Amino acid sequence: MTVEISNSNPAIGERITVLDVETNYLERGAGEPVVLLHGSGAGVSAWANWYLAIPALADNFRVVAPDLPGFGYTERKPGLDYNMKFWVAHLLAFLDACGIERATLVGNSFGGGLSLAFTLRHPERVARLVLMGTPAGQFPMTKGLKGHKPFEPTREWTAEMLRKFPYDPAIVTEQMIDERFEAMQRPDERKAFKKLMPKNENKEKERIVRGVPEDRLQTIEQPALVVHGREDRVIPVEVGLRLLHNMPAAEAHVFGHCGHWVQIERPQAFHALVRDFIHRT
């Protein structure tokens, strides 16, 4: 099945109703299924995270990239309680709707956390994992994750926040800023993102980010490729390497002079790593 991408907005692809939510997704290529799961953040979408990876990986695999509920161009349902339990259930129903029995999950940041949670609940549906900038265990909330200033729905704020993700801020183009800023104008754009942020129950203490506990990671048997930027200011590389140390079938690749957007900062090397990993395992 080949996606028909809108000429005016490449982020808008096919539409499918999943758990009563009209879900936007992109699809290209044929062969073994590879499902790309985006991260969180203002104006994020499957296309924003994976615009380089989708065509590159579609030469070898059936690539499917959904806008997860609460993000991108997937329908915003009034009163919907965004939480990991729902995101896991939605992903399961999405795979069923697409006729995907078993897939490689490629998760970026929040998408990596969702990949892990999904694997713990439905291991039979996961062939292998690629985890980029993925939280694990517990760690103090970083400045890169929370930002240095309160949310402002302005282009200037959008540009400042985006430049915190890569190692080299110059990788953030004017087009990227415009696309993210435009996407931020959608209703309830930050509702799902705010649900992912840890609450500051005691303002005298640091906020704690909680990923999948390390003892649960030790039960995941699927082959896993852990990919991280050494200078990641959002999820520190030391946190990501907990995946390597705790998952029995994990291997890792750390990129120097690279931040939280490995798939954009090191695209060719990332695509080669994913292809090789899938073919080997």
C-alpha positions as CSV (number, residue, x, y, z in Angstrom):
1,M,0.0,0.0,0.0
2,T,1.4,3.4,-0.9
3,V,0.5,6.6,0.8
4,E,-0.9,9.5,-1.2
5,I,0.6,12.6,0.4
6,S,-1.1,15.9,0.1
7,N,0.7,18.4,-2.2
8,S,0.0,21.2,0.3
9,N,0.9,19.4,3.5
10,P,3.1,16.3,3.4
11,A,2.3,15.6,7.1
12,I,-1.3,14.6,6.1
13,G,-1.6,11.1,4.7
14,E,-4.1,8.3,5.0
15,R,-6.9,8.4,7.5
16,I,-8.2,5.4,9.5
17,T,-10.6,5.2,12.5
18,V,-9.0,3.5,15.5
19,L,-10.7,3.2,18.8
20,D,-13.2,5.9,17.6
21,V,-10.3,8.3,16.8
22,E,-9.7,9.3,13.2
23,T,-6.0,8.6,12.9
24,N,-3.6,10.2,10.4
25,Y,-0.7,8.1,9.2
26,L,1.9,7.8,6.4
27,E,2.7,4.6,4.6
28,R,5.3,3.8,1.9
29,G,7.1,0.7,0.7
30,A,6.5,-3.0,0.9
31,G,7.9,-6.0,2.8
32,E,8.6,-6.5,6.4
33,P,6.6,-3.9,8.5
34,V,8.5,-1.2,10.3
35,V,6.4,1.2,12.4
36,L,7.9,4.6,13.2
37,L,6.6,6.2,16.5
38,H,7.4,9.9,16.9
39,G,8.3,11.8,20.1
40,S,6.4,14.5,21.9
41,G,6.7,18.3,21.9
42,A,5.0,21.3,20.4
43,G,3.9,20.9,16.8
44,V,5.2,17.3,16.5
45,S,3.9,14.8,14.0
46,A,5.0,11.6,12.3
47,W,6.2,13.6,9.3
48,A,8.2,16.1,11.4
49,N,10.1,13.3,13.1
50,W,10.4,10.9,10.1
51,Y,10.4,12.9,6.9
52,L,13.9,11.6,6.1
53,A,13.5,8.1,7.4
54,I,10.2,7.3,5.6
55,P,11.5,7.4,2.0
56,A,14.9,6.0,3.0
57,L,13.6,2.9,4.7
58,A,10.7,2.4,2.3
59,D,13.2,1.1,-0.2
60,N,13.5,-2.1,1.9
61,F,10.5,-2.3,4.2
62,R,6.8,-1.5,4.5
63,V,7.1,1.8,6.6
64,V,4.1,3.0,8.6
65,A,4.2,6.1,10.7
66,P,1.1,7.2,12.6
67,D,0.3,10.5,14.3
68,L,-0.3,9.2,17.8
69,P,-3.5,10.4,19.6
70,G,-3.0,13.9,20.9
71,F,-0.4,14.8,18.3
72,G,-0.1,15.7,14.7
73,Y,-3.1,15.6,12.4
74,T,-4.9,12.8,14.3
75,E,-8.4,13.8,15.5
76,R,-8.6,15.5,18.9
77,K,-11.4,13.8,20.8
78,P,-13.1,16.0,23.5
79,G,-12.7,14.5,26.9
80,L,-10.2,11.9,25.9
81,D,-7.8,11.0,28.7
82,Y,-4.3,10.7,27.2
83,N,-2.2,8.2,29.1
84,M,0.2,5.3,28.3
85,K,-2.5,2.7,28.7
86,F,-4.6,4.4,26.0
87,W,-1.7,4.9,23.7
88,V,-0.8,1.2,24.0
89,A,-4.4,0.2,23.3
90,H,-4.5,2.5,20.3
91,L,-1.3,1.2,18.8
92,L,-2.5,-2.4,19.1
93,A,-5.8,-1.5,17.4
94,F,-3.9,0.5,14.7
95,L,-1.7,-2.5,13.9
96,D,-4.8,-4.7,13.6
97,A,-6.5,-2.1,11.3
98,C,-3.4,-2.1,9.1
99,G,-3.2,-5.9,9.0
100,I,0.2,-5.9,10.8
101,E,0.7,-9.0,12.8
102,R,4.3,-8.4,13.9
103,A,6.5,-5.4,13.4
104,T,9.8,-3.7,14.2
105,L,9.0,-0.7,16.3
106,V,11.3,2.3,15.9
107,G,10.6,4.8,18.7
108,N,11.9,8.3,19.2
109,S,11.9,9.6,22.8
110,F,8.2,9.3,23.9
111,G,7.8,6.9,20.9
112,G,10.5,4.8,22.4
113,G,8.8,4.7,25.8
114,L,5.6,3.7,24.1
115,S,7.5,1.0,22.2
116,L,8.7,-0.4,25.5
117,A,5.3,-0.3,27.1
118,F,3.7,-1.9,24.1
119,T,6.3,-4.7,24.1
120,L,5.8,-5.5,27.7
121,R,2.0,-5.9,27.2
122,H,2.0,-7.5,23.7
123,P,5.4,-9.1,23.1
124,E,4.1,-11.4,20.4
125,R,3.4,-8.4,18.2
126,V,7.0,-7.0,18.3
127,A,9.8,-8.5,16.2
128,R,12.5,-6.1,17.4
129,L,13.0,-2.6,18.8
130,V,15.0,0.5,17.7
131,L,15.1,3.0,20.6
132,M,16.3,6.6,20.1
133,G,16.7,9.0,22.9
134,T,14.4,6.8,25.0
135,P,13.9,7.4,28.8
136,A,14.6,4.4,31.2
137,G,14.3,4.2,34.9
138,Q,14.1,7.5,36.8
139,F,16.1,10.7,36.4
140,P,15.7,14.4,37.2
141,M,13.9,16.3,34.6
142,T,16.4,18.1,32.3
143,K,16.3,21.7,31.2
144,G,16.1,20.5,27.6
145,L,13.0,18.6,28.4
146,K,11.1,21.3,30.3
147,G,12.6,24.3,28.5
148,H,13.9,27.5,30.1
149,K,10.8,29.7,29.8
150,P,7.0,29.1,30.0
151,F,5.0,28.1,26.9
152,E,4.2,30.9,24.5
153,P,2.3,30.3,21.3
154,T,4.7,32.4,19.2
155,R,7.1,31.6,16.4
156,E,10.0,33.0,18.5
157,W,9.3,30.6,21.3
158,T,8.9,27.7,18.9
159,A,12.3,28.5,17.3
160,E,14.0,28.7,20.7
161,M,12.6,25.4,21.9
162,L,13.4,23.5,18.7
163,R,17.1,24.7,18.8
164,K,17.5,22.9,22.2
165,F,17.0,19.5,20.5
166,P,20.0,19.1,18.1
167,Y,23.7,19.4,19.0
168,D,24.1,22.0,16.2
169,P,21.2,24.6,16.4
170,A,21.8,25.4,12.7
171,I,20.1,22.2,11.8
172,V,16.8,23.9,12.7
173,T,15.7,25.5,9.4
174,E,13.2,28.4,8.9
175,Q,10.9,25.9,7.2
176,M,11.0,23.6,10.2
177,I,10.1,26.5,12.5
178,D,7.3,27.6,10.3
179,E,5.8,24.0,10.0
180,R,6.0,23.4,13.8
181,F,4.6,26.9,14.6
182,E,1.7,26.3,12.2
183,A,1.0,22.9,13.7
184,M,0.9,24.4,17.2
185,Q,-2.2,26.4,16.2
186,R,-4.3,23.2,16.3
187,P,-6.8,22.9,19.2
188,D,-5.6,21.2,22.3
189,E,-2.1,21.0,20.8
190,R,-0.3,20.8,24.2
191,K,-2.8,18.6,26.1
192,A,-1.2,15.3,25.4
193,F,2.3,16.7,25.8
194,K,1.5,18.1,29.3
195,K,0.2,14.7,30.3
196,L,3.7,13.3,29.7
197,M,5.4,15.9,31.9
198,P,6.0,14.9,35.6
199,K,4.1,16.8,38.2
200,N,6.0,19.1,40.6
201,E,4.2,17.9,43.7
202,N,6.9,19.5,46.0
203,K,8.4,22.6,44.4
204,E,11.5,22.3,46.6
205,K,12.5,19.1,44.9
206,E,13.4,18.2,41.4
207,R,10.8,16.8,39.1
208,I,11.5,13.2,38.4
209,V,10.9,11.6,34.9
210,R,9.9,8.0,35.1
211,G,10.5,5.6,32.2
212,V,10.1,1.8,32.2
213,P,11.7,0.5,35.4
214,E,14.9,-1.4,35.0
215,D,13.6,-4.6,36.4
216,R,10.9,-4.6,33.7
217,L,13.4,-3.9,31.0
218,Q,15.2,-7.1,31.9
219,T,12.1,-9.1,30.9
220,I,12.2,-7.8,27.3
221,E,13.7,-10.5,25.1
222,Q,13.4,-8.9,21.6
223,P,16.5,-7.8,19.9
224,A,17.0,-4.1,20.5
225,L,19.1,-1.4,18.9
226,V,19.7,1.5,21.3
227,V,20.7,4.8,19.5
228,H,21.6,8.0,21.3
229,G,23.3,11.3,20.8
230,R,26.2,11.8,23.2
231,E,25.2,15.5,23.7
232,D,21.5,14.8,24.1
233,R,20.2,17.6,26.4
234,V,16.7,16.2,26.6
235,I,17.3,12.5,27.6
236,P,21.0,12.2,28.8
237,V,23.0,9.4,27.2
238,E,23.6,7.8,30.6
239,V,19.9,7.3,30.9
240,G,19.6,5.8,27.4
241,L,22.4,3.4,28.1
242,R,20.4,1.8,30.9
243,L,18.5,0.1,28.1
244,L,21.7,-1.5,26.9
245,H,22.7,-2.6,30.4
246,N,19.3,-4.1,31.3
247,M,17.8,-5.5,28.1
248,P,19.2,-9.0,27.4
249,A,19.4,-8.7,23.6
250,A,20.4,-5.0,23.3
251,E,23.2,-3.4,21.4
252,A,24.0,0.3,21.3
253,H,25.4,3.0,19.0
254,V,26.3,6.5,20.4
255,F,26.8,9.4,18.1
256,G,29.3,12.1,19.1
257,H,28.4,15.8,18.4
258,C,24.8,14.7,18.2
259,G,21.7,15.7,20.3
260,H,18.2,14.3,20.6
261,W,17.4,14.1,16.9
262,V,19.6,11.3,15.7
263,Q,17.3,10.6,12.8
264,I,17.7,14.2,11.5
265,E,21.2,14.9,12.7
266,R,22.8,11.7,11.4
267,P,20.2,10.4,8.8
268,Q,22.3,8.3,6.5
269,A,24.2,6.6,9.3
270,F,20.9,6.0,11.2
271,H,19.2,4.5,8.2
272,A,22.1,2.2,7.6
273,L,22.1,1.1,11.2
274,V,18.4,0.3,11.1
275,R,18.6,-1.6,7.8
276,D,21.6,-3.7,9.0
277,F,20.0,-4.4,12.4
278,I,16.8,-5.6,10.9
279,H,18.5,-7.8,8.3
280,R,20.9,-9.3,11.0
281,T,18.2,-10.1,13.5
